[in-house]
Amino acid sequence: MKNNKKKLGKIAMLLIPMMLLTCCGPRQNASSDVSQENSGNTNVSDVITSESDLYSDLLSENMTSDQENTSGSSTISGTKSQTQTAVSSAGGNSGNNDNSGKFGVDGDTSFQINVSGLQKNTVYSVTKDALLSSGKIMGHDVLRLFVSLQGLINRDLKKNKIALIIEPYQSSDTFWINYMTKSGAPLENMKKVKITSFQSFLDTFKNQLKSCGMVLWDPDVPSTANAAATVCGLDGYLPVKYDEDSAGLQAKLEQMGVPVKMNLRKRFTGKGIIYSTKIASTGSAKCDVYLWAMEKYMNRCSTKYMVYVADGASCVTDNVIYQKDTDSRDAFGAVNLVSHDYGIARRAFFYDLSPVSTEAPCDDLKQKVGTDIQTMKKLFQKRYDRTGGDFGCMIGFPPWQLKYTKHNNWGTVADTTVEALFVQVCTMYNMYLDVSFTQSNSSVYYHYPLKSSYKNGNKAVTEKFDSKTIYIYYHLGDYDASAWATNQLWAAYQDSSRGKIPLTWAVNPGLSDRIPMLFDYMYSNLTSNDTICASDSGIGYISPQYLFKDDRLADARTLPNGDQKLISASKPYFAKFDMDIVSFIISKMSNDCYSTYQSFAPKGSFHYDRSKPITVYKGTPYVPTKNGVGNPGNYEESAKGMYEYLITTMKDTNFLATRTICWKPSELILLTEAFQKYASQHMPGYTFKVVNAYTFLEMVKQSGQGTVVS
């Protein structure tokens, strides 16, 4: 498997980090039929990680908080339903308004997939090659169909004992699928049926395809692809691109007798009144689609989960995004189709809008500047209002490889800036990120049963501060994304040198909703030198300074302060996983931030605000962190950078905290040796000692160094 990765940089003042993982695989043709075999263990190769860590300058942007009280729902079609609307053979269903707003985290659970013809107690495993053996049918269309059906089937895994997986997609898939078969896990004792051709897939699931039917999305208005995904999660209609080609997927399914239950073709013009609503058009067909979906469906969606993922532009061969951007060509790559299954299983609201307010987006150049971000804020406000401001989970990230940034000359704004703006606006509307890039099979993984609580590693500190010792702490990150955690973190955890030096592994506990098996695996395999803490900004990736109203910021928060909502959301996760430290707070630090994080991380935290020295706030230490040490292999150069940070930013202290990105324990041992050798030459008489986060923060308190705020 080929792994293409890029690490987005951090914004110097907004201090927002993130990483992207894009796993792309070679296209190969496959043939043969369906075979059965029992699940077995397979060796999995390590993921090779290579990245860069970039910085950009201060960002400022003026945004306003828009509120629009709209509500909606649509018809339901399935084995159970609350409402039923006649559906014409032409797909005339336009959705129904449902103003009840009574649905919570799980959304409207009325639709249940029809599993007739499928074998109980069975895992259906489809290979990448099978999905790419569809002849003239575009691979993107096939994959969208697959992951949509996958989300619907796997949502009812516990009830039906039927699972649908793609295997292998990522190098760790075999390991995690096998982990899901252990005693007490959802796939225990289930037989495996391999599907090795696209035709076999269609034959196997023909009853489900016919029962669900299609929602046709409009290739001329690609945002309808995301609206179709929202419809799918609620009503079970499978998203299929409108296509008059007799060799296309739509024709193939119609030949099988799969009905069109909704047709979004030519419904959105960007003029007049938005289709089947009383809402005035924004002037953008792209944005009108999302206001229609908000009006018709959002009240039935999950109150917790939203999905930010590239729309259908990258799946339309005559669309400029597809034509000019080679990243669009791989169905299994940056278009991130493979992650749709989880959002559909969670009944999430899907969208793709630019967070940039200073220029029209590359996919909708004629829109009034700022229409995308104002539409995004309306969606966010709607979710906020439905929950009374409770924190939600934003699954996804700006599709920077495909749109909205300088990358491939799609705009004038740097990808890091787009990242910053997006995380900023999410925080202002009380949402943390699970950065979802090419994470496969999550609709199976999220069913893994966690224990009621887990015990961390050895957090006891018996050491006494020594003024002739320099204490070193490594942030092992950045595991604020499901794909990176299940691949890079897993690979690092497999390293044979784990346990030889004290390390604290940083992973966002909010990811346990999606990849719970990773947490069970980590906690079940701790060594005496391993501890675990929260990664970037805590429960999930946020920009904490935007929790608070602050007129000094160019784009100030207008909603009530979100600190108490963050505390309420964080405490259950931190308690469950015995966490009390955040390894990397990405924000300008203030007493408000200190107080907020002290509430759920009382042992202390690390941050990247170099303007703030070591601070002990009401007994809780906060320490600035060197943001990156380069790539494994350049140990001498990395050691020099660490030493420079020690004698400048951390001058007159005994403490060096540094952030590493996807480093393995064996690599950190070599880095430590290089640093000890270099630093000893400049600071003779000192000992340079690696400690875990608990010892490090306790030594800070004992040292009396830094600023004390009482």
C-alpha positions as CSV (number, residue, x, y, z in Angstrom):
1,M,0.0,0.0,0.0
2,K,1.2,3.4,-0.8
3,N,0.9,6.0,2.0
4,N,0.8,9.7,1.1
5,K,0.9,12.0,4.1
6,K,1.2,15.6,4.7
7,K,1.4,17.3,8.1
8,L,-0.4,20.6,8.3
9,G,1.4,23.3,10.1
10,K,0.5,25.2,13.1
11,I,-0.6,28.8,13.2
12,A,1.9,30.9,15.2
13,M,-0.7,32.9,17.2
14,L,-3.8,30.7,16.9
15,L,-1.6,27.7,17.6
16,I,-3.7,25.2,15.9
17,P,-2.1,21.9,14.9
18,M,-3.5,19.0,13.0
19,M,-2.3,16.2,10.9
20,L,-3.7,14.6,7.8
21,L,-3.3,11.1,6.7
22,T,-4.1,10.2,3.2
23,C,-3.7,6.5,2.4
24,C,-3.8,5.7,-1.3
25,G,-3.6,2.3,-2.8
26,P,-2.8,1.1,-6.3
27,R,-5.7,0.3,-8.6
28,Q,-5.7,-3.3,-9.7
29,N,-8.3,-5.4,-11.4
30,A,-9.7,-8.4,-9.6
31,S,-11.9,-11.3,-10.5
32,S,-13.4,-14.5,-9.1
33,D,-16.4,-15.1,-7.0
34,V,-17.3,-15.4,-3.4
35,S,-15.4,-17.8,-1.1
36,Q,-15.8,-18.6,2.6
37,E,-13.1,-18.9,5.2
38,N,-12.7,-18.5,8.9
39,S,-11.1,-15.4,10.3
40,G,-7.4,-15.7,11.0
41,N,-4.4,-13.6,12.0
42,T,-2.3,-12.0,9.4
43,N,1.0,-10.1,9.8
44,V,0.7,-6.4,9.3
45,S,3.6,-4.2,8.3
46,D,4.5,-1.0,10.0
47,V,3.3,2.3,8.7
48,I,6.3,4.3,7.6
49,T,5.8,7.9,8.7
50,S,7.4,10.9,7.2
51,E,6.3,14.5,7.8
52,S,7.1,18.1,8.0
53,D,6.0,20.7,10.5
54,L,5.3,24.1,9.1
55,Y,4.3,27.5,10.5
56,S,2.4,30.4,9.2
57,D,1.9,33.9,10.5
58,L,-0.9,35.5,12.5
59,L,-4.3,35.1,11.0
60,S,-7.2,37.4,11.5
61,E,-10.6,37.2,10.0
62,N,-13.9,39.0,10.6
63,M,-16.9,36.6,11.0
64,T,-20.3,37.0,12.4
65,S,-22.5,34.6,14.1
66,D,-25.6,33.9,12.1
67,Q,-28.7,32.4,13.5
68,E,-31.6,31.0,11.6
69,N,-34.4,29.1,13.3
70,T,-35.2,26.4,10.8
71,S,-36.1,22.8,11.3
72,G,-36.8,19.8,9.2
73,S,-37.1,16.2,8.4
74,S,-37.9,14.0,5.5
75,T,-39.8,10.9,4.7
76,I,-38.6,7.6,6.1
77,S,-38.4,4.4,4.2
78,G,-37.4,1.1,5.6
79,T,-38.7,-1.8,7.8
80,K,-39.9,0.8,10.3
81,S,-41.1,4.4,9.7
82,Q,-42.8,7.2,11.4
83,T,-44.0,9.0,8.3
84,Q,-44.4,7.7,4.7
85,T,-44.7,9.8,1.6
86,A,-45.5,8.4,-1.8
87,V,-42.4,8.1,-4.0
88,S,-42.8,8.3,-7.7
89,S,-40.8,6.2,-10.1
90,A,-39.0,9.5,-11.1
91,G,-37.9,10.0,-7.5
92,G,-40.3,12.8,-6.7
93,N,-39.7,12.7,-2.9
94,S,-38.8,16.2,-1.8
95,G,-38.6,15.5,1.9
96,N,-41.0,16.3,4.8
97,N,-40.5,19.0,7.4
98,D,-40.4,17.6,11.0
99,N,-40.4,20.3,13.5
100,S,-40.5,18.0,16.6
101,G,-36.8,18.3,17.2
102,K,-37.1,15.4,19.7
103,F,-34.2,13.3,18.4
104,G,-30.9,13.2,20.4
105,V,-27.4,11.9,20.0
106,D,-28.5,8.8,18.0
107,G,-30.9,10.8,15.7
108,D,-34.0,9.3,14.2
109,T,-33.6,5.5,14.5
110,S,-36.8,4.6,12.6
111,F,-35.1,3.2,9.5
112,Q,-33.6,-0.3,9.8
113,I,-31.9,-2.1,7.0
114,N,-33.5,-5.1,5.4
115,V,-31.1,-8.0,5.8
116,S,-33.1,-10.7,3.9
117,G,-30.9,-13.0,1.9
118,L,-27.8,-12.4,4.1
119,Q,-26.3,-15.0,6.4
120,K,-26.4,-14.3,10.1
121,N,-23.3,-14.4,12.1
122,T,-21.2,-13.4,9.0
123,V,-18.6,-10.9,8.1
124,Y,-18.8,-10.0,4.4
125,S,-15.3,-8.8,3.4
126,V,-14.9,-6.9,0.2
127,T,-11.4,-6.1,-1.3
128,K,-10.4,-2.9,-2.9
129,D,-9.7,-4.8,-6.0
130,A,-13.3,-6.1,-6.1
131,L,-14.6,-2.5,-5.9
132,L,-12.3,-1.5,-8.8
133,S,-13.4,-4.4,-11.0
134,S,-16.5,-2.6,-12.1
135,G,-15.5,-2.1,-15.8
136,K,-16.5,1.3,-17.1
137,I,-18.2,2.4,-13.9
138,M,-16.3,5.1,-12.1
139,G,-14.5,3.8,-9.1
140,H,-15.6,6.8,-7.0
141,D,-19.3,5.9,-7.7
142,V,-18.8,2.3,-6.7
143,L,-17.0,3.2,-3.5
144,R,-19.7,5.7,-2.5
145,L,-22.3,3.0,-3.0
146,F,-20.3,0.5,-1.0
147,V,-19.6,2.7,2.0
148,S,-23.2,4.0,2.2
149,L,-24.5,0.4,2.3
150,Q,-21.7,-0.4,4.7
151,G,-22.8,2.3,7.2
152,L,-26.4,1.1,7.1
153,I,-25.6,-2.6,7.6
154,N,-23.0,-2.1,10.3
155,R,-25.1,0.2,12.3
156,D,-27.3,-2.8,13.2
157,L,-24.3,-5.1,13.7
158,K,-25.1,-6.1,17.3
159,K,-28.8,-6.8,16.4
160,N,-28.3,-8.7,13.1
161,K,-24.8,-10.2,13.6
162,I,-23.9,-9.1,10.1
163,A,-20.9,-7.0,9.2
164,L,-19.6,-5.5,6.0
165,I,-15.9,-4.5,5.8
166,I,-13.3,-3.5,3.3
167,E,-10.1,-5.4,3.8
168,P,-7.4,-4.6,3.6
169,Y,-7.5,-0.9,3.0
170,Q,-4.9,0.4,5.5
171,S,-1.9,-1.6,6.7
172,S,-3.5,-2.0,10.2
173,D,-6.9,-3.2,9.1
174,T,-6.1,-6.9,9.4
175,F,-4.9,-6.3,13.0
176,W,-8.0,-4.4,14.0
177,I,-10.4,-6.7,12.3
178,N,-8.8,-9.6,14.1
179,Y,-9.0,-7.7,17.4
180,M,-12.7,-7.3,16.8
181,T,-13.0,-11.1,16.9
182,K,-11.6,-11.6,20.4
183,S,-13.7,-12.9,23.2
184,G,-16.6,-10.6,23.9
185,A,-16.0,-8.5,20.8
186,P,-18.7,-7.9,18.1
187,L,-17.1,-10.2,15.5
188,E,-16.4,-13.1,17.8
189,N,-17.0,-16.5,16.2
190,M,-18.4,-14.9,13.0
191,K,-17.5,-16.6,9.8
192,K,-16.0,-14.6,6.9
193,V,-17.3,-14.5,3.4
194,K,-14.9,-12.9,0.9
195,I,-16.3,-11.0,-2.0
196,T,-13.7,-10.6,-4.7
197,S,-15.6,-9.0,-7.6
198,F,-18.0,-6.1,-8.0
199,Q,-20.6,-8.3,-9.6
200,S,-20.4,-10.6,-6.6
201,F,-21.0,-7.6,-4.4
202,L,-24.1,-6.7,-6.3
203,D,-25.4,-10.2,-6.3
204,T,-24.8,-10.7,-2.6
205,F,-26.6,-7.5,-1.6
206,K,-29.2,-7.3,-4.3
207,N,-32.1,-7.4,-1.8
208,Q,-30.6,-4.6,0.3
209,L,-30.0,-2.5,-2.8
210,K,-33.6,-2.9,-4.0
211,S,-35.0,-2.3,-0.6
212,C,-33.0,0.9,0.0
213,G,-33.3,2.4,-3.4
214,M,-31.4,5.3,-4.8
215,V,-31.2,9.0,-4.1
216,L,-29.7,10.6,-7.2
217,W,-27.3,13.4,-6.7
218,D,-26.7,16.1,-9.3
219,P,-23.2,16.2,-10.8
220,D,-23.8,19.8,-11.8
221,V,-24.4,20.7,-8.1
222,P,-21.9,18.4,-6.4
223,S,-23.0,19.5,-2.9
224,T,-26.1,17.3,-3.5
225,A,-23.8,14.3,-2.9
226,N,-23.4,15.3,0.7
227,A,-27.1,16.0,1.0
228,A,-27.7,12.5,-0.3
229,A,-25.4,11.1,2.4
230,T,-27.4,12.8,5.0
231,V,-30.6,11.4,3.5
232,C,-29.0,7.9,3.4
233,G,-28.2,7.9,7.1
234,L,-31.8,8.7,8.0
235,D,-33.9,7.1,5.3
236,G,-31.6,4.5,3.8
237,Y,-31.6,5.7,0.2
238,L,-28.3,5.0,-1.3
239,P,-26.4,8.0,-2.9
240,V,-25.8,7.4,-6.7
241,K,-24.6,10.0,-9.1
242,Y,-27.2,11.0,-11.8
243,D,-25.7,9.6,-15.0
244,E,-27.3,9.1,-18.5
245,D,-24.5,6.8,-19.6
246,S,-25.9,3.3,-20.2
247,A,-22.6,2.0,-18.8
248,G,-22.8,3.9,-15.6
249,L,-23.7,2.8,-12.1
250,Q,-27.2,4.3,-12.2
251,A,-28.1,2.3,-15.3
252,K,-26.5,-0.9,-13.8
253,L,-28.6,-0.6,-10.7
254,E,-31.8,0.2,-12.6
255,Q,-31.3,-2.9,-14.7
256,M,-31.2,-4.8,-11.4
257,G,-34.6,-3.3,-10.4
258,V,-33.2,-0.8,-7.9
259,P,-35.7,2.1,-7.7
260,V,-35.1,5.8,-7.6
261,K,-36.6,7.0,-4.4
262,M,-35.4,10.6,-4.5
263,N,-33.9,12.7,-7.4
264,L,-32.0,15.8,-6.6
265,R,-31.2,16.5,-10.2
266,K,-32.0,20.1,-11.3
267,R,-33.5,21.0,-8.0
268,F,-31.1,23.7,-7.0
269,T,-30.4,26.8,-9.2
270,G,-29.1,29.4,-6.9
271,K,-32.1,31.6,-7.7
272,G,-35.5,32.5,-6.2
273,I,-36.8,30.2,-3.4
274,I,-34.9,27.1,-2.5
275,Y,-36.5,23.9,-3.7
276,S,-39.4,22.7,-1.6
277,T,-38.9,25.4,1.1
278,K,-39.9,28.9,1.8
279,I,-36.2,30.0,2.1
280,A,-34.8,32.6,-0.2
281,S,-31.8,31.4,-2.2
282,T,-28.4,32.5,-1.1
283,G,-27.4,33.0,-4.7
284,S,-25.4,29.9,-4.6
285,A,-26.8,26.5,-5.6
286,K,-24.0,24.9,-3.6
287,C,-25.1,26.6,-0.4
288,D,-28.8,26.3,-1.1
289,V,-28.4,22.5,-1.0
290,Y,-27.2,22.6,2.6
291,L,-30.0,25.0,3.7
292,W,-32.5,22.6,2.1
293,A,-31.0,19.7,3.9
294,M,-31.0,21.7,7.2
295,E,-34.7,22.5,6.7
296,K,-35.7,19.0,5.8
297,Y,-33.4,16.7,7.7
298,M,-31.3,18.3,10.4
299,N,-33.8,17.9,13.2
300,R,-33.6,14.1,12.7
301,C,-29.9,13.9,12.5
302,S,-27.6,13.2,15.5
303,T,-27.3,16.2,17.8
304,K,-23.7,15.3,18.4
305,Y,-22.1,14.4,15.1
306,M,-21.5,16.4,11.9
307,V,-19.3,15.3,9.0
308,Y,-17.1,17.7,7.0
309,V,-16.0,15.9,3.8
310,A,-15.4,16.7,0.2
311,D,-18.6,16.8,-1.9
312,G,-19.1,15.2,-5.2
313,A,-17.0,17.6,-7.3
314,S,-14.0,15.3,-7.2
315,C,-16.1,12.5,-8.5
316,V,-17.4,14.3,-11.7
317,T,-15.0,13.9,-14.6
318,D,-16.0,17.2,-16.3
319,N,-15.8,19.2,-13.1
320,V,-12.8,21.6,-12.8
321,I,-11.8,20.1,-9.4
322,Y,-11.5,16.6,-10.9
323,Q,-9.8,17.8,-14.1
324,K,-7.1,20.0,-12.6
325,D,-6.4,18.2,-9.4
326,T,-4.7,14.8,-9.6
327,D,-5.5,14.2,-5.9
328,S,-9.1,13.7,-7.1
329,R,-8.3,10.8,-9.4
330,D,-7.9,8.1,-6.7
331,A,-11.3,7.0,-5.4
332,F,-9.5,5.7,-2.2
333,G,-7.4,8.8,-1.7
334,A,-8.0,12.4,-0.8
335,V,-11.7,12.5,-1.7
336,N,-12.1,10.5,1.5
337,L,-15.1,8.5,0.4
338,V,-13.9,5.5,2.5
339,S,-14.8,7.4,5.7
340,H,-18.5,7.9,4.8
341,D,-19.7,4.7,6.4
342,Y,-19.2,6.1,10.0
343,G,-21.0,9.3,9.4
344,I,-23.9,7.4,7.8
345,A,-24.0,4.9,10.7
346,R,-24.1,7.8,13.2
347,R,-26.9,9.6,11.2
348,A,-24.7,12.7,10.9
349,F,-25.3,15.8,8.8
350,F,-22.8,15.9,5.9
351,Y,-21.5,19.2,4.4
352,D,-18.5,20.8,2.5
353,L,-18.1,24.5,2.8
354,S,-15.1,26.8,2.9
355,P,-14.3,28.6,6.2
356,V,-12.6,31.4,4.3
357,S,-14.5,34.7,4.3
358,T,-12.1,36.8,2.2
359,E,-12.5,35.1,-1.2
360,A,-15.0,33.0,-3.1
361,P,-14.3,29.3,-3.0
362,C,-12.7,27.7,-6.0
363,D,-15.7,25.4,-6.5
364,D,-18.2,28.3,-6.6
365,L,-16.4,31.4,-7.8
366,K,-19.6,33.3,-8.7
367,Q,-21.0,33.2,-5.2
368,K,-21.0,36.3,-3.1
369,V,-17.8,36.3,-1.0
370,G,-18.6,34.9,2.4
371,T,-21.6,32.8,1.5
372,D,-19.9,29.5,2.3
373,I,-18.9,30.5,5.8
374,Q,-22.2,32.1,6.6
375,T,-24.0,29.0,5.5
376,M,-21.6,26.9,7.6
377,K,-22.4,29.1,10.6
378,K,-26.1,28.6,10.1
379,L,-25.6,24.8,10.2
380,F,-23.5,25.1,13.3
381,Q,-26.0,27.4,15.0
382,K,-28.7,24.9,14.3
383,R,-26.8,22.0,15.9
384,Y,-25.9,24.3,18.8
385,D,-29.5,25.3,19.4
386,R,-30.8,21.7,19.3
387,T,-28.5,20.8,22.2
388,G,-28.6,24.0,24.2
389,G,-24.9,24.5,23.4
390,D,-23.6,21.1,24.4
391,F,-20.3,20.1,22.8
392,G,-20.5,18.1,19.6
393,C,-18.0,16.1,17.5
394,M,-17.0,17.4,14.1
395,I,-15.9,14.4,12.0
396,G,-13.6,15.6,9.2
397,F,-11.5,18.4,8.1
398,P,-11.2,21.0,5.2
399,P,-10.3,19.0,2.0
400,W,-7.2,21.1,1.6
401,Q,-5.7,18.8,-1.1
402,L,-8.8,19.4,-3.3
403,K,-10.1,22.8,-2.5
404,Y,-10.0,26.2,-0.8
405,T,-6.2,26.6,-0.3
406,K,-3.0,27.5,-2.2
407,H,-2.4,23.8,-2.8
408,N,-2.7,23.3,-6.5
409,N,-3.5,27.0,-6.8
410,W,-7.1,26.7,-5.7
411,G,-7.0,30.0,-3.7
412,T,-4.7,32.5,-2.1
413,V,-5.0,31.2,1.4
414,A,-2.5,28.7,2.9
415,D,-3.7,25.3,4.0
416,T,-2.6,26.1,7.5
417,T,-4.7,29.2,7.5
418,V,-7.8,27.3,6.3
419,E,-7.1,24.8,9.1
420,A,-6.9,27.6,11.7
421,L,-10.1,29.3,10.5
422,F,-12.1,26.0,10.6
423,V,-11.0,24.9,14.0
424,Q,-11.6,28.4,15.3
425,V,-15.2,28.5,14.1
426,C,-15.9,24.9,15.3
427,T,-14.7,26.0,18.8
428,M,-16.9,29.1,18.7
429,Y,-19.9,26.8,18.2
430,N,-18.9,24.2,20.7
431,M,-17.5,21.4,18.6
432,Y,-14.3,19.5,18.8
433,L,-12.7,17.7,15.9
434,D,-12.1,14.0,15.1
435,V,-10.0,14.7,12.0
436,S,-11.3,12.0,9.7
437,F,-9.1,11.2,6.8
438,T,-9.3,7.9,5.0
439,Q,-10.3,5.9,8.1
440,S,-11.9,2.7,6.9
441,N,-14.3,0.4,8.7
442,S,-15.2,2.7,11.6
443,S,-18.9,1.6,11.3
444,V,-17.7,-1.7,12.6
445,Y,-15.0,-0.5,15.0
446,Y,-17.3,1.8,17.0
447,H,-19.3,-1.2,18.3
448,Y,-16.3,-2.5,20.3
449,P,-17.5,-2.7,24.0
450,L,-15.3,-0.8,26.4
451,K,-15.0,-1.4,30.1
452,S,-16.7,1.0,32.4
453,S,-13.2,2.4,33.3
454,Y,-9.5,1.8,32.6
455,K,-6.5,2.2,34.9
456,N,-3.6,4.3,33.6
457,G,0.0,3.2,34.0
458,N,2.2,4.0,37.0
459,K,1.4,7.6,37.8
460,A,3.2,7.6,41.2
461,V,6.1,10.0,41.6
462,T,8.7,9.3,44.3
463,E,11.5,11.3,42.7
464,K,12.8,14.5,44.3
465,F,13.8,17.6,42.3
466,D,17.6,17.8,41.6
467,S,18.9,21.2,40.5
468,K,21.6,19.5,38.5
469,T,19.2,17.5,36.4
470,I,17.5,18.6,33.2
471,Y,14.2,16.8,32.9
472,I,13.0,15.9,29.4
473,Y,9.4,15.1,28.4
474,Y,8.4,13.8,24.9
475,H,4.9,14.6,23.7
476,L,4.1,11.5,21.6
477,G,1.5,12.7,19.1
478,D,-0.3,13.9,17.3
479,Y,-3.1,11.4,17.8
480,D,-6.1,13.7,17.5
481,A,-7.4,11.8,14.4
482,S,-8.8,8.3,14.1
483,A,-6.8,7.4,11.1
484,W,-3.5,8.4,12.6
485,A,-4.3,6.7,15.9
486,T,-5.2,3.3,14.3
487,N,-2.2,3.4,12.0
488,Q,0.7,5.5,13.3
489,L,0.0,5.2,17.0
490,W,-0.6,1.5,16.6
491,A,2.7,1.1,14.7
492,A,4.6,3.0,17.4
493,Y,3.0,0.9,20.1
494,Q,4.3,-2.2,18.4
495,D,7.9,-1.0,18.6
496,S,10.1,-3.5,20.4
497,S,11.8,-0.7,22.4
498,R,8.5,0.4,24.1
499,G,9.0,0.1,27.8
500,K,12.7,0.9,27.8
501,I,12.3,4.6,28.7
502,P,9.4,6.3,30.4
503,L,6.9,7.7,27.9
504,T,3.4,9.2,28.0
505,W,1.3,8.5,25.0
506,A,-1.0,11.3,23.9
507,V,-4.4,10.5,22.3
508,N,-7.6,12.4,22.4
509,P,-10.2,10.5,24.5
510,G,-13.0,11.6,22.3
511,L,-11.8,9.3,19.6
512,S,-13.0,6.4,21.8
513,D,-16.4,6.9,20.3
514,R,-15.2,5.9,16.9
515,I,-12.2,3.6,17.6
516,P,-12.8,2.2,21.1
517,M,-10.8,-0.9,20.4
518,L,-7.6,1.2,20.2
519,F,-8.1,2.4,23.7
520,D,-8.8,-1.1,25.0
521,Y,-5.6,-2.4,23.3
522,M,-3.4,0.4,24.6
523,Y,-4.6,0.1,28.2
524,S,-4.5,-3.7,28.1
525,N,-0.8,-3.6,27.0
526,L,0.8,-0.9,29.2
527,T,4.4,-1.5,30.3
528,S,5.7,-0.2,33.6
529,N,7.1,2.7,31.7
530,D,3.9,3.7,29.8
531,T,1.3,6.2,30.8
532,I,-1.4,7.8,28.7
533,C,-2.7,11.4,28.5
534,A,-4.9,13.5,26.3
535,S,-3.5,14.8,23.0
536,D,-4.2,18.1,21.2
537,S,-6.3,20.4,23.4
538,G,-8.0,17.6,25.3
539,I,-11.2,15.7,24.4
540,G,-10.7,16.7,20.8
541,Y,-9.0,19.2,18.6
542,I,-10.1,22.8,19.5
543,S,-8.7,26.3,19.8
544,P,-9.5,27.0,23.5
545,Q,-9.1,30.8,23.3
546,Y,-12.3,30.8,21.2
547,L,-14.2,29.3,24.1
548,F,-14.4,32.8,25.5
549,K,-15.8,36.1,24.4
550,D,-12.9,38.4,23.7
551,D,-13.3,41.6,21.8
552,R,-9.5,41.7,21.3
553,L,-9.8,38.9,18.8
554,A,-10.5,39.8,15.1
555,D,-13.3,37.3,15.1
556,A,-14.8,37.3,18.5
557,R,-17.1,34.7,19.9
558,T,-20.7,35.9,20.1
559,L,-22.3,32.9,21.9
560,P,-22.0,32.4,25.6
561,N,-18.6,31.2,26.9
562,G,-18.1,27.5,26.2
563,D,-15.8,26.6,29.0
564,Q,-18.3,25.0,31.3
565,K,-19.8,23.0,28.3
566,L,-16.3,21.8,27.5
567,I,-15.7,20.8,31.1
568,S,-19.0,18.9,31.2
569,A,-18.1,17.1,28.0
570,S,-14.5,16.3,29.0
571,K,-14.9,15.0,32.5
572,P,-16.6,11.6,31.7
573,Y,-13.9,10.8,29.1
574,F,-11.0,11.8,31.4
575,A,-12.5,9.8,34.3
576,K,-13.1,6.7,32.1
577,F,-9.5,6.6,30.9
578,D,-7.9,7.7,34.1
579,M,-6.4,10.8,32.4
580,D,-5.5,14.0,34.2
581,I,-3.0,15.7,31.8
582,V,-3.3,17.3,28.4
583,S,-0.1,17.0,26.4
584,F,-0.6,19.9,24.0
585,I,-3.0,22.8,24.5
586,I,-3.1,24.7,21.2
587,S,-4.0,28.2,22.2
588,K,-2.9,31.5,23.6
589,M,-2.9,30.8,27.3
590,S,-4.8,32.9,29.9
591,N,-6.1,32.5,33.4
592,D,-9.4,31.4,31.8
593,C,-7.7,28.6,29.9
594,Y,-5.7,27.6,33.0
595,S,-8.9,27.4,35.1
596,T,-10.8,25.5,32.4
597,Y,-8.2,22.8,32.0
598,Q,-7.5,22.5,35.7
599,S,-11.1,21.3,36.0
600,F,-10.5,18.0,34.1
601,A,-6.6,17.9,33.9
602,P,-5.6,18.8,37.5
603,K,-2.1,17.3,37.2
604,G,-1.1,19.9,34.7
605,S,-0.7,20.4,31.0
606,F,1.6,21.4,28.2
607,H,1.0,24.1,25.6
608,Y,2.6,26.1,22.8
609,D,2.3,29.7,23.9
610,R,6.0,30.7,24.0
611,S,5.0,34.1,25.5
612,K,4.0,32.3,28.6
613,P,6.8,30.8,30.7
614,I,6.3,28.0,33.2
615,T,3.1,28.9,35.1
616,V,1.8,27.2,38.2
617,Y,-1.9,28.1,38.4
618,K,-3.4,27.4,41.8
619,G,-1.1,24.4,42.2
620,T,-1.4,23.1,38.6
621,P,1.7,23.5,36.3
622,Y,1.5,24.6,32.7
623,V,4.6,24.3,30.6
624,P,5.4,25.5,27.1
625,T,6.5,22.9,24.6
626,K,9.0,22.9,21.7
627,N,6.8,22.3,18.7
628,G,8.5,19.5,16.8
629,V,12.0,18.1,16.5
630,G,12.1,17.2,12.8
631,N,12.0,13.7,11.4
632,P,13.5,10.5,12.8
633,G,17.0,10.0,11.5
634,N,18.3,13.5,11.8
635,Y,19.1,12.9,15.5
636,E,22.1,15.3,15.8
637,E,20.2,18.2,14.1
638,S,17.2,17.5,16.3
639,A,19.4,17.4,19.4
640,K,20.8,20.9,18.5
641,G,17.3,22.3,18.1
642,M,16.3,20.9,21.5
643,Y,19.3,22.4,23.2
644,E,18.7,25.8,21.6
645,Y,15.1,25.7,22.9
646,L,16.4,24.8,26.4
647,I,18.8,27.7,26.7
648,T,16.4,30.3,25.1
649,T,12.7,29.7,25.7
650,M,13.4,27.6,28.8
651,K,16.3,29.6,30.0
652,D,17.1,29.4,33.7
653,T,14.9,26.3,34.1
654,N,15.6,22.6,34.4
655,F,12.8,21.6,32.0
656,L,12.6,20.6,28.3
657,A,9.3,19.5,26.9
658,T,9.2,18.8,23.2
659,R,6.6,17.6,20.8
660,T,7.3,14.6,18.5
661,I,5.1,13.5,15.6
662,C,4.7,9.8,15.1
663,W,8.1,8.9,16.5
664,K,8.6,5.4,17.8
665,P,10.3,4.5,21.1
666,S,13.4,3.2,19.5
667,E,13.8,6.4,17.6
668,L,13.3,8.5,20.8
669,I,16.0,6.5,22.5
670,L,18.5,7.4,19.7
671,L,17.3,11.0,19.9
672,T,17.9,11.1,23.6
673,E,21.4,9.7,23.2
674,A,22.2,12.3,20.7
675,F,20.8,15.1,22.9
676,Q,22.6,13.9,26.0
677,K,25.9,13.8,24.1
678,Y,25.5,17.3,22.6
679,A,24.1,19.0,25.8
680,S,26.8,17.4,28.0
681,Q,29.4,19.2,26.0
682,H,27.8,22.6,26.7
683,M,26.5,21.9,30.2
684,P,29.1,19.7,32.0
685,G,28.0,18.5,35.4
686,Y,24.3,18.2,34.4
687,T,22.3,15.0,34.1
688,F,19.8,14.8,31.2
689,K,16.9,12.6,32.1
690,V,13.8,11.4,30.2
691,V,10.7,11.2,32.5
692,N,7.0,10.8,31.9
693,A,4.5,13.6,32.1
694,Y,3.6,12.9,35.7
695,T,7.2,13.1,37.0
696,F,8.0,16.1,34.8
697,L,5.0,18.2,36.1
698,E,5.7,17.2,39.7
699,M,9.3,18.2,39.3
700,V,8.1,21.6,38.0
701,K,6.1,22.1,41.2
702,Q,9.0,21.0,43.4
703,S,11.4,23.3,41.7
704,G,9.6,26.5,42.5
705,Q,10.5,27.7,39.0
706,G,8.2,29.8,36.8
707,T,5.3,32.1,37.6
708,V,3.0,31.2,40.5
709,V,-0.7,32.3,40.1
710,S,-2.7,31.9,43.3
